[in-house]
Amino acid sequence: MLVLFGAACASILVEAAVPRNWRFPVQVSLTLLSLVAAGGFLVKLAVKYADADGVIQQGTLTAGKAVAIDGPALFLQGALVVLGIIAVLLISERKLETGGAFVAQAAVTAGSQADRRQAKSAGATEVYAMVLFALAGMLLFCAANDLLTMFVALEVFSLPLYLLCALARRRRLLSQEASLKYFLLGAFASAFFLYGVAMIYGFAGRIDFASIHQAVVTSERSKTLLVIGLAMLAIGLLFKIAAVPFHVWTPDVYQGAPTPVTAFMAACTKVAAFGGLIRVLYVAFERSSWDFRPVLGAVAALTMIIGAVLAVTQTDIKRLLAYSSIANAGYLLTGALAMNSDGLRYTMFYLVAYGFTVLAAFGIITLVRDADGEATHLSRWAGLGRRSPLVAAVFTFLMLAFAGIPLTSGFTAKFGVFAAAVGGNMTWLVIVGVVSSMILAFPYLRVVVLMWLSEAGEDTPTVSIPGMFTSIAVAFGVILTLVLGVVPQAALQLAINAGTFLR
């Protein structure tokens, strides 16, 4: 975390001191090297705390006991680093259009003469500082050991995302509208989270997770403040994972944000948000599971059904994947609510598997373009398989992975969280999940049919030749989607070796 925070500060200095023509290679190199270095430190910590069998049974509390270094934290932080590297590759792609996906000055009026001039200039490079700050905040969010640290981490990774969503080079007004919606709703969610912290403090007298856990077990005070506080905390966390009814920002933001940022949010934000959620549920409020499991179970059921049903009605590929993300949040919540070791392990595995698949999918979307930029309307994808069979075949495989077809990571992950939920006496939620998966398969297969069985029209866009960065990102995501579906044992063993949370 310190490496990434330091690199983010260094990235700001690069913006101030390095000539504009040199900023892009310096920023890309600094960002990737810092992520690799952070990954190296994570591996070193994992080796340090692992026993002879590779299982991390112990850990430590650091930074005044505000940060927990344990198996799940290291696993999720490692996933964030790897997914972050792939996302940075997509963000760094400049071959598809001059200057990349990001505008140089977002404040310039869209469509003006100044805007047309800057369309031919280099894009913004300050995005790398914001990405580093966001990733550092996400790493802290997964490892936070008290509610105040978690709130600070929440704001550290949320504020850069609000800005990144507004920096689309094309469709500027849509991008800025998405950013404003995300910011306003995110501010409300943060306020609920902070009020929840106050309520929990009123009940337990402390805000660290161990003390809250102890107060839940031993306190003779009224549980009113506990229930209210937990409900408010849940609102803040459910907003970040895009669970119903706190999902309304997701389709607009996914559609309006620059596609590389959408990919970054879909993969990394979901890992961080669920990392914080399961730490809160499993460490601080485990003994209150009888209070929150029915309510969060209903939320998970609604999330799966509404996400699947609304995905069927979408005509934009980015909005379709947004509602797919909502439904997948329901599947992840199903695994988390199992409240057993299998639920924890398969939820973490699901986060990794979904992250690689969604990054590759958005990488493909950046390639399907016309003169106005990315062609995201589904009607424009008709006949794409006849014009670009390789790209269509890759996207077909990714759609099948989202649908949970065997021999893909989507099937392995979904089967795992459902099996864990059955073991946790949440069979009714698994039934809802299976029905939702059947509904959600339709929009995925509709895209496949459009690409392969429809005739290509005059307005069918071309597929741009990907640059090196996009090629690496898409290839990496596709290969791991296949590997985690065919031979998932290595990744599952890592999740098992992560052990349990440190209290």
C-alpha positions in Angstrom: 0.0 0.0 0.0 2.8 2.4 0.8 4.4 1.6 -2.6 1.3 2.6 -4.4 0.6 5.7 -2.3 4.2 6.8 -2.9 4.0 6.1 -6.6 0.7 8.1 -6.8 2.5 11.1 -5.2 5.4 10.6 -7.5 3.0 10.5 -10.5 1.7 14.0 -9.5 5.3 15.3 -9.4 5.8 13.9 -12.9 2.8 15.9 -14.1 4.4 19.0 -12.7 8.1 18.5 -13.7 8.2 16.3 -16.8 7.6 17.9 -20.2 4.3 16.9 -21.8 5.8 14.9 -24.6 7.6 12.6 -22.1 4.8 12.2 -19.6 3.0 9.3 -21.1 6.0 6.8 -21.2 7.1 7.9 -17.7 3.7 7.6 -16.2 3.0 4.2 -17.8 6.4 2.9 -16.6 6.0 4.3 -13.1 2.5 2.8 -12.7 3.4 -0.6 -14.0 6.6 -0.8 -12.0 4.9 0.3 -8.8 2.2 -2.4 -9.3 4.9 -5.1 -9.9 6.8 -3.9 -6.8 3.6 -4.0 -4.7 2.9 -7.5 -6.0 6.4 -8.6 -5.0 6.0 -7.3 -1.4 2.6 -9.2 -1.2 4.3 -12.4 -2.2 7.0 -11.8 0.4 4.4 -11.3 3.1 2.5 -14.4 2.0 5.6 -16.5 2.2 6.4 -15.0 5.6 3.1 -15.9 7.2 2.5 -19.3 5.5 3.2 -22.5 7.3 4.9 -25.6 5.8 1.8 -26.5 3.8 1.5 -23.0 2.4 -1.6 -22.1 4.5 -1.7 -18.6 6.1 -3.0 -19.4 9.5 -1.7 -16.3 11.2 -1.0 -12.7 10.4 -0.5 -9.4 12.1 -2.1 -6.1 12.9 -0.2 -3.0 11.9 -0.5 0.8 11.7 -1.8 1.0 15.3 -4.0 -2.1 14.7 -5.9 -0.2 12.0 -4.7 -2.6 9.2 -5.0 -6.4 9.3 -2.4 -8.4 7.3 -4.0 -11.9 7.0 -4.6 -14.5 4.3 -7.8 -13.1 2.8 -6.4 -9.6 2.7 -3.2 -10.7 0.9 -5.3 -12.8 -1.6 -7.6 -9.9 -2.4 -4.8 -7.4 -2.6 -2.8 -9.7 -4.9 -5.9 -10.0 -7.1 -6.3 -6.2 -7.2 -2.6 -5.8 -8.2 -2.9 -8.3 -11.1 -6.2 -7.0 -12.3 -4.9 -3.4 -11.9 -2.0 -4.2 -14.2 -4.4 -5.5 -16.9 -6.6 -2.4 -16.4 -3.7 -0.1 -16.7 -2.7 -1.7 -20.0 -6.2 -1.0 -21.4 -6.0 2.6 -20.0 -2.6 3.1 -21.7 -3.8 2.0 -25.2 -3.3 4.9 -27.7 -3.2 3.1 -31.0 -7.0 3.0 -31.4 -7.3 6.8 -31.3 -4.9 9.7 -31.0 -4.3 10.5 -27.3 -6.2 7.4 -26.1 -9.6 7.3 -24.6 -9.1 10.3 -22.3 -9.6 14.0 -23.0 -6.8 16.4 -22.4 -9.1 19.1 -20.8 -12.5 17.9 -19.6 -13.6 21.5 -18.8 -13.5 22.5 -22.5 -17.0 22.8 -23.9 -17.9 19.7 -25.9 -18.2 20.4 -29.6 -16.4 23.8 -29.5 -13.5 24.8 -31.6 -11.1 24.3 -28.7 -12.6 20.8 -28.2 -12.0 19.9 -31.8 -8.4 21.1 -31.5 -7.7 19.1 -28.4 -9.2 16.0 -30.0 -6.0 15.7 -32.0 -3.7 16.3 -29.1 -2.3 14.0 -26.4 -4.8 12.8 -23.8 -4.6 13.4 -20.1 -1.8 11.6 -18.3 -2.9 12.5 -14.8 -5.3 9.5 -15.0 -2.3 7.4 -13.8 -2.1 9.2 -10.5 -5.8 8.8 -10.0 -5.6 5.1 -10.8 -2.8 4.6 -8.4 -4.6 6.4 -5.6 -7.7 4.4 -6.4 -5.8 1.1 -6.2 -4.0 2.0 -3.0 -7.3 2.9 -1.4 -8.8 -0.4 -2.6 -5.9 -2.3 -1.0 -6.4 -0.5 2.2 -10.2 -1.1 2.1 -9.6 -4.9 1.9 -7.3 -4.9 4.9 -9.0 -2.2 7.1 -9.4 -3.5 10.7 -11.7 -0.7 11.9 -14.6 1.3 10.5 -12.8 4.6 10.4 -9.9 3.3 8.4 -12.4 1.6 6.1 -14.2 4.9 5.6 -11.0 6.7 4.8 -10.1 4.0 2.3 -13.6 4.2 0.8 -13.1 7.9 0.1 -9.6 7.5 -1.2 -10.6 5.0 -3.9 -14.0 6.6 -4.7 -12.9 10.2 -5.3 -10.5 9.3 -8.2 -13.2 7.1 -9.8 -15.6 10.0 -9.8 -13.1 12.1 -11.7 -12.0 9.3 -14.1 -15.6 8.7 -15.2 -15.8 12.3 -16.5 -12.7 12.1 -18.8 -14.1 10.4 -21.9 -12.7 11.8 -25.1 -15.9 11.0 -27.0 -19.4 11.5 -25.8 -18.2 14.0 -23.3 -21.5 15.2 -22.0 -22.7 11.7 -21.4 -19.4 11.0 -19.5 -19.7 14.1 -17.3 -23.4 13.3 -16.6 -22.3 9.8 -15.5 -19.6 11.2 -13.3 -22.0 13.6 -11.6 -24.6 10.9 -10.9 -21.9 8.6 -9.5 -20.5 11.4 -7.3 -23.9 12.5 -5.9 -25.1 9.0 -5.1 -21.7 8.0 -3.8 -21.8 11.0 -1.5 -25.1 9.9 -0.1 -23.8 6.3 0.4 -20.7 7.6 2.1 -22.9 9.6 4.5 -24.9 6.5 5.4 -21.7 4.6 6.0 -20.4 7.3 8.3 -23.7 7.5 10.2 -23.5 3.7 10.6 -20.0 4.1 12.1 -21.5 6.5 14.6 -24.3 4.1 15.6 -21.9 1.2 16.0 -19.6 3.3 18.1 -22.6 4.2 20.3 -23.3 0.5 20.8 -19.8 -0.9 21.2 -17.9 2.1 22.4 -15.1 1.2 19.9 -14.8 1.0 16.2 -12.3 -1.8 15.7 -13.7 -5.1 14.5 -12.5 -7.2 17.4 -14.2 -4.9 19.9 -17.4 -4.8 17.9 -17.4 -8.6 17.8 -16.9 -8.8 21.5 -19.6 -6.2 22.2 -22.1 -8.2 20.0 -21.4 -11.3 22.1 -21.2 -9.8 25.6 -22.9 -6.4 25.7 -26.2 -6.1 27.6 -27.2 -2.9 25.9 -30.2 -2.6 23.6 -29.4 -3.9 20.1 -31.3 -1.0 18.5 -28.1 1.0 17.8 -26.4 -2.1 16.5 -29.2 -2.9 14.1 -29.5 0.7 12.8 -25.7 1.0 12.5 -25.4 -2.3 10.6 -28.2 -1.3 8.3 -26.5 2.0 7.5 -23.1 0.4 7.0 -24.8 -2.1 4.6 -26.2 0.7 2.5 -22.8 2.2 2.0 -21.2 -1.2 1.1 -24.1 -2.4 -1.0 -23.9 0.8 -3.1 -20.3 0.0 -3.9 -21.1 -3.6 -5.0 -24.1 -2.3 -7.0 -26.7 -4.4 -5.2 -30.4 -3.7 -5.6 -31.9 -1.2 -4.7 -28.6 0.8 -4.7 -27.7 -0.1 -8.2 -29.3 2.7 -10.2 -25.9 4.4 -10.9 -24.3 1.4 -12.5 -25.8 1.4 -16.1 -25.3 5.1 -16.6 -21.8 5.1 -15.2 -20.7 2.0 -17.1 -22.1 3.5 -20.4 -20.8 7.1 -19.9 -17.3 6.4 -18.5 -14.4 5.8 -20.8 -14.4 2.1 -21.5 -11.0 1.3 -19.9 -12.3 3.0 -16.7 -15.5 1.0 -16.9 -13.3 -2.2 -17.1 -11.2 -1.0 -14.2 -14.3 -0.3 -12.1 -16.1 -3.6 -13.1 -13.1 -5.7 -12.0 -11.2 -3.9 -9.3 -13.9 -2.0 -7.5 -16.0 -5.1 -7.1 -13.0 -7.0 -5.6 -12.4 -4.1 -3.1 -16.1 -3.6 -2.2 -16.7 -7.3 -1.6 -13.4 -7.6 0.3 -14.5 -4.9 2.7 -18.0 -6.4 2.9 -17.0 -9.9 3.8 -14.5 -8.6 6.3 -17.2 -6.6 8.1 -19.7 -9.5 8.0 -17.2 -12.3 8.9 -15.1 -10.4 11.5 -17.2 -7.8 13.2 -20.7 -9.0 12.9 -20.4 -12.8 12.6 -22.4 -13.4 15.7 -25.2 -11.2 14.3 -25.6 -13.3 11.2 -29.1 -14.2 12.3 -30.0 -10.5 12.1 -28.6 -9.7 8.7 -28.7 -12.9 6.7 -32.5 -12.8 6.0 -32.4 -9.1 4.9 -29.2 -9.4 2.9 -30.5 -12.7 1.4 -33.6 -10.8 0.1 -31.2 -8.1 -1.3 -29.2 -10.8 -3.0 -32.3 -12.4 -4.5 -33.6 -9.0 -5.8 -30.2 -8.2 -7.2 -30.0 -11.5 -9.1 -33.5 -11.3 -10.5 -33.6 -7.6 -11.4 -30.1 -7.6 -12.8 -31.0 -10.5 -15.1 -34.4 -9.2 -16.2 -33.2 -5.7 -17.0 -30.2 -7.1 -18.9 -32.7 -8.7 -21.3 -34.1 -5.3 -22.2 -30.8 -3.6 -23.0 -29.8 -2.4 -26.5 -26.3 -1.1 -25.5 -23.5 -3.6 -24.9 -22.0 -1.6 -22.0 -25.4 -1.2 -20.3 -25.9 -5.0 -20.8 -22.6 -5.7 -19.0 -23.6 -3.2 -16.3 -26.8 -5.2 -15.5 -24.7 -8.4 -15.8 -22.4 -6.9 -13.2 -25.4 -6.2 -10.9 -26.6 -9.8 -11.3 -23.1 -11.1 -10.6 -23.1 -9.0 -7.4 -26.1 -11.0 -6.3 -24.3 -14.3 -7.0 -21.2 -13.1 -5.0 -23.5 -12.0 -2.1 -25.0 -15.5 -2.2 -21.6 -17.0 -1.6 -20.7 -14.4 1.1 -23.9 -15.1 3.0 -23.0 -18.8 3.4 -21.0 -17.6 6.4 -18.7 -20.6 6.2 -15.1 -21.2 5.0 -16.3 -22.5 1.6 -18.4 -19.3 1.2 -15.3 -17.1 1.8 -13.0 -19.2 -0.5 -15.4 -19.4 -3.4 -16.4 -15.8 -3.1 -12.8 -14.7 -3.4 -12.3 -17.1 -6.4 -15.4 -15.7 -8.0 -14.0 -12.2 -7.7 -10.8 -13.2 -9.5 -12.5 -15.2 -12.2 -15.1 -12.5 -13.0 -12.4 -9.8 -13.0 -10.3 -11.4 -15.7 -13.4 -12.1 -17.9 -14.9 -8.6 -17.6 -11.6 -6.9 -18.4 -11.2 -9.0 -21.5 -14.8 -8.2 -22.6 -14.4 -4.5 -22.3 -11.1 -4.8 -24.1 -12.9 -6.3 -27.0 -15.6 -3.5 -26.9 -12.8 -0.9 -27.4 -12.0 -2.5 -30.7 -15.4 -2.4 -32.3 -15.4 1.2 -33.7 -16.7 3.5 -36.4 -15.9 7.1 -37.3 -17.6 8.3 -34.1 -15.7 6.0 -31.8 -16.9 2.8 -30.1 -20.0 1.3 -31.6 -21.8 0.0 -28.5 -25.4 -0.4 -29.8 -26.2 -4.0 -30.2 -27.7 -3.5 -33.7 -24.2 -2.4 -34.8 -22.8 -5.8 -33.8 -24.9 -7.7 -36.3 -22.8 -9.8 -38.7 -19.6 -9.0 -36.8 -18.6 -12.7 -37.0 -18.5 -12.6 -40.8 -16.3 -9.5 -40.9 -14.0 -10.3 -37.9 -14.4 -13.9 -37.0 -11.5 -14.0 -34.5 -12.8 -11.1 -32.4 -16.3 -12.4 -32.6 -15.1 -15.9 -31.5 -13.2 -14.4 -28.5 -16.2 -12.3 -27.5 -18.5 -15.4 -27.9 -16.3 -17.3 -25.5 -16.5 -14.5 -23.0 -20.3 -14.3 -23.3 -20.4 -18.1 -22.6 -18.2 -17.6 -19.6 -20.6 -14.9 -18.2 -23.4 -17.3 -18.8 -21.7 -20.0 -16.7 -21.1 -22.6 -19.4 -18.9 -25.5 -18.4 -15.2 -25.3 -19.1 -15.2 -21.6 -18.3 -14.3 -19.8 -15.1 -17.9 -18.6 -14.9 -19.2 -22.1 -14.4 -16.6 -23.1 -11.8 -17.1 -19.9 -9.8 -20.9 -20.0 -9.9 -21.0 -23.6 -9.0 -18.7 -23.0 -6.0 -20.7 -20.1 -4.5 -23.9 -22.0 -4.9 -22.5 -25.1 -3.3 -21.2 -23.0 -0.4 -24.6 -21.4 0.0 -26.3 -24.8 0.1 -23.9 -25.8 2.8 -24.8 -22.6 4.7 -28.5 -23.4 4.7 -29.3 -20.8 2.0 -30.8 -23.2 -0.5 -33.7 -21.0 -1.3 -31.2 -18.3 -2.5 -29.5 -20.8 -4.7 -32.8 -21.6 -6.4 -33.3 -17.9 -7.1 -29.7 -17.8 -8.4 -30.3 -20.7 -10.8 -33.4 -19.1 -12.2 -31.6 -15.8 -12.6 -28.7 -17.5 -14.4 -31.2 -19.0 -16.9 -32.7 -15.6 -17.6 -29.4 -13.9 -17.9 -28.2 -16.5 -20.4 -30.6 -15.0 -23.0 -29.0 -11.6 -23.5 -25.6 -13.2 -23.7 -26.7 -15.7 -26.3 -28.6 -12.9 -28.2 -25.3 -11.1 -28.7 -23.7 -14.4 -30.0 -26.6 -14.8 -32.4 -26.4 -11.2 -33.6 -22.7 -11.6 -34.4 -22.9 -15.0 -36.2 -26.3 -15.5 -37.6 -27.2 -11.9 -38.7 -26.2 -10.4 -42.0 -23.6 -7.6 -41.9 -25.1 -4.3 -42.9 -23.5 -1.1 -44.3 -23.4 0.4 -40.8 -21.6 -2.7 -39.3 -18.5 -1.2 -37.7 -15.0 -2.4 -38.4 -12.7 -4.0 -35.9 -9.6 -2.0 -35.2 -6.3 -3.7 -35.0 -5.5 -3.8 -31.3 -2.3 -2.2 -30.0 0.2 -4.2 -27.9 -1.3 -3.1 -24.6 -4.9 -4.1 -25.6 -3.7 -7.4 -27.1 -1.8 -8.4 -23.9 -4.8 -7.5 -21.7 -7.4 -9.3 -23.8 -5.1 -12.4 -24.3 -4.4 -12.6 -20.6 -8.1 -12.3 -19.7 -9.2 -14.9 -22.2 -6.5 -17.4 -21.3 -7.2 -17.1 -17.6 -10.9 -17.4 -18.2 -10.2 -20.7 -19.9 -7.6 -21.9 -17.4 -9.8 -21.2 -14.4 -12.6 -23.1 -16.0 -10.6 -26.2 -17.1 -8.0 -26.5 -14.4 -9.1 -24.2 -11.5 -7.3 -26.2 -8.8 -4.3 -23.9 -8.4 -6.4 -20.8 -8.0 -8.8 -22.6 -5.6 -5.8 -23.8 -3.6 -4.6 -20.3 -3.2 -8.0 -19.3 -1.9 -8.0 -22.2 0.5 -4.5 -21.4 1.6 -5.6 -17.9 2.4 -7.2 -19.3 5.5 -9.5 -17.1 7.5 -9.6 -13.6 8.8 -7.4 -12.4 11.6 -9.3 -11.0 14.7 
